[in-house]
Amino acid sequence: FSLVVWFKTNSNNLQNLVGKRDFGPTNGHQYQFFINYTPFPGIGSNIISDANSCPVGIAAETSYINSGENICQGRWYCAVITFDGLQHKIYINGILKQSVASGFNSMSRCNSELRFGNWWQGDLIPYSGIMDDIRWYNRPLNEDGPRSRNLRSSPRLSEHVSFRGGIGSSSCSRLG
């Protein structure tokens, strides 16, 4: 899979930008895209292996990667995450920041919703900022894909979504 997202945060706090996680008998955790998580500084990605049988609480292999650099509020970033069944990669502004062997060959396939601005329905660390040009692919982009996504220094903002999250909730409004 691949995820491409342009974003500009309003906060230097831990936040979840994109997630697939929920609680129930047929859904669970599958993916998380976050910023400013202390063990994994900067921009990060967490993929859950297909060894997860979906209900939350079942231990599963995970693959964490991160940019290793602090990010600044008020600045645009283009993040590209790819997973090809072997390697989990993160590109920031067209530059490969980390590539790690995942230890598994496919992601969890839970029925969780794909969420923007939070990780799961009860998320207490929602995103505060702007996201634009969000793309989720069911295939990994090749090396040229992440580089070509960063031909400009900021997205073309004809229409974007602004998130203003509060404790236990998040709301978004269309701007443009």
C-alpha positions as CSV (number, residue, x, y, z in Angstrom):
1,F,0.0,0.0,0.0
2,S,1.0,3.7,-0.2
3,L,-0.2,6.8,1.6
4,V,0.5,10.3,0.3
5,V,-0.5,13.3,2.4
6,W,0.3,17.0,2.4
7,F,-0.2,18.5,5.9
8,K,0.5,21.6,8.0
9,T,0.0,21.1,11.7
10,N,-1.1,23.8,14.2
11,S,0.6,22.0,17.1
12,N,3.8,20.4,18.2
13,N,1.9,17.8,20.3
14,L,1.4,14.1,19.6
15,Q,-1.3,13.8,16.9
16,N,-2.9,11.1,14.7
17,L,-3.4,12.2,11.1
18,V,-4.6,9.0,9.5
19,G,-5.7,5.7,11.1
20,K,-7.5,2.4,10.7
21,R,-8.5,1.2,14.2
22,D,-11.7,0.6,16.1
23,F,-13.0,-1.8,18.7
24,G,-15.4,-4.7,18.1
25,P,-15.5,-8.4,17.2
26,T,-14.6,-8.0,13.5
27,N,-12.4,-4.8,13.6
28,G,-9.3,-3.9,15.3
29,H,-6.1,-2.1,14.5
30,Q,-4.4,-2.0,11.1
31,Y,-2.6,1.3,10.5
32,Q,-1.6,4.6,12.1
33,F,0.1,7.7,10.7
34,F,1.2,10.1,13.4
35,I,3.4,13.0,14.3
36,N,5.5,13.8,17.4
37,Y,5.3,10.4,19.2
38,T,8.2,10.5,21.7
39,P,9.6,7.0,21.0
40,F,9.5,7.7,17.2
41,P,10.2,11.4,16.7
42,G,8.9,13.4,13.8
43,I,6.5,11.9,11.3
44,G,5.8,8.2,11.8
45,S,4.0,5.2,10.5
46,N,2.8,2.0,12.2
47,I,1.7,-1.0,10.2
48,I,0.0,-4.0,11.9
49,S,0.8,-7.5,10.5
50,D,-1.8,-9.9,9.1
51,A,-1.0,-12.1,12.1
52,N,-3.5,-9.9,13.9
53,S,-6.9,-11.6,14.0
54,C,-8.5,-8.1,14.2
55,P,-10.2,-7.9,17.7
56,V,-8.2,-5.4,19.7
57,G,-6.1,-7.0,22.4
58,I,-4.6,-9.7,20.3
59,A,-0.8,-9.3,20.1
60,A,0.5,-8.8,16.6
61,E,3.7,-7.9,14.9
62,T,4.1,-4.2,14.1
63,S,6.4,-2.2,12.0
64,Y,7.2,1.4,13.1
65,I,9.2,3.9,11.1
66,N,9.7,7.6,11.5
67,S,11.5,10.6,9.9
68,G,13.7,11.1,13.0
69,E,13.4,14.9,12.7
70,N,11.2,17.2,14.7
71,I,8.5,18.9,12.6
72,C,7.5,22.5,12.9
73,Q,4.0,23.8,13.2
74,G,2.9,26.1,10.4
75,R,5.1,24.4,7.7
76,W,3.9,22.2,4.9
77,Y,5.2,18.6,4.7
78,C,4.6,16.0,2.0
79,A,4.8,12.5,3.5
80,V,4.8,9.3,1.5
81,I,4.5,5.9,3.2
82,T,4.9,2.7,1.3
83,F,4.8,-1.0,2.1
84,D,5.5,-3.6,-0.5
85,G,5.2,-6.7,1.6
86,L,8.9,-6.6,2.6
87,Q,10.0,-3.0,3.2
88,H,8.2,-0.2,5.1
89,K,9.4,3.2,3.8
90,I,8.9,6.8,4.7
91,Y,9.7,9.7,2.4
92,I,9.4,13.3,3.6
93,N,9.4,16.0,1.0
94,G,10.6,13.5,-1.6
95,I,13.6,12.2,0.4
96,L,13.7,8.7,1.7
97,K,14.1,9.0,5.5
98,Q,13.9,5.4,6.6
99,S,13.4,1.9,5.1
100,V,13.0,-1.1,7.3
101,A,12.3,-4.8,6.8
102,S,8.8,-5.4,8.3
103,G,9.3,-9.0,9.4
104,F,5.9,-9.8,7.8
105,N,4.5,-9.8,4.3
106,S,1.0,-8.3,4.5
107,M,-1.0,-5.9,6.6
108,S,-3.9,-6.7,8.8
109,R,-7.2,-6.7,6.9
110,C,-9.6,-5.6,9.5
111,N,-13.0,-4.0,8.8
112,S,-12.0,-0.7,10.6
113,E,-12.8,2.5,8.9
114,L,-10.1,4.7,7.2
115,R,-10.1,7.8,9.3
116,F,-8.6,11.2,8.8
117,G,-7.7,13.5,11.7
118,N,-7.8,10.6,14.3
119,W,-6.9,7.0,14.8
120,W,-10.1,5.6,16.1
121,Q,-13.6,6.8,17.2
122,G,-12.5,7.5,20.8
123,D,-9.1,9.1,19.9
124,L,-7.9,11.5,22.6
125,I,-5.1,12.9,20.4
126,P,-6.8,14.2,17.2
127,Y,-5.0,16.1,14.5
128,S,-5.1,19.9,14.6
129,G,-4.1,21.5,11.2
130,I,-4.7,21.2,7.5
131,M,-4.4,18.2,5.2
132,D,-4.5,18.3,1.4
133,D,-4.1,16.0,-1.5
134,I,-4.5,12.8,0.5
135,R,-4.1,9.6,-1.5
136,W,-4.4,6.0,-0.4
137,Y,-3.2,3.4,-2.9
138,N,-3.6,-0.4,-2.7
139,R,-0.1,-0.8,-4.2
140,P,3.3,0.6,-3.2
141,L,4.6,3.5,-5.2
142,N,7.9,3.0,-6.9
143,E,11.0,5.2,-6.2
144,D,9.9,7.8,-8.7
145,G,6.5,8.1,-7.1
146,P,7.5,9.7,-3.8
147,R,10.0,12.1,-5.6
148,S,7.4,13.2,-8.2
149,R,4.9,14.0,-5.4
150,N,7.2,16.8,-4.2
151,L,7.7,18.9,-7.2
152,R,6.5,22.0,-5.4
153,S,7.1,23.3,-1.9
154,S,3.4,23.3,-0.9
155,P,0.2,21.8,-2.2
156,R,-2.1,23.7,-4.6
157,L,-4.8,24.7,-2.2
158,S,-8.0,24.8,-4.2
159,E,-9.8,22.9,-1.5
160,H,-8.5,21.3,1.7
161,V,-9.8,20.0,5.0
162,S,-9.0,21.8,8.2
163,F,-9.1,19.8,11.5
164,R,-9.7,21.4,14.8
165,G,-9.8,18.5,17.3
166,G,-10.7,18.7,20.9
167,I,-10.5,16.1,23.6
168,G,-12.5,13.1,22.6
169,S,-13.7,14.6,19.3
170,S,-12.7,16.2,16.1
171,S,-14.4,18.2,13.6
172,C,-13.5,19.4,10.2
173,S,-14.6,22.0,7.8
174,R,-14.2,22.4,4.1
175,L,-12.1,25.4,3.1
176,G,-11.0,26.7,-0.2
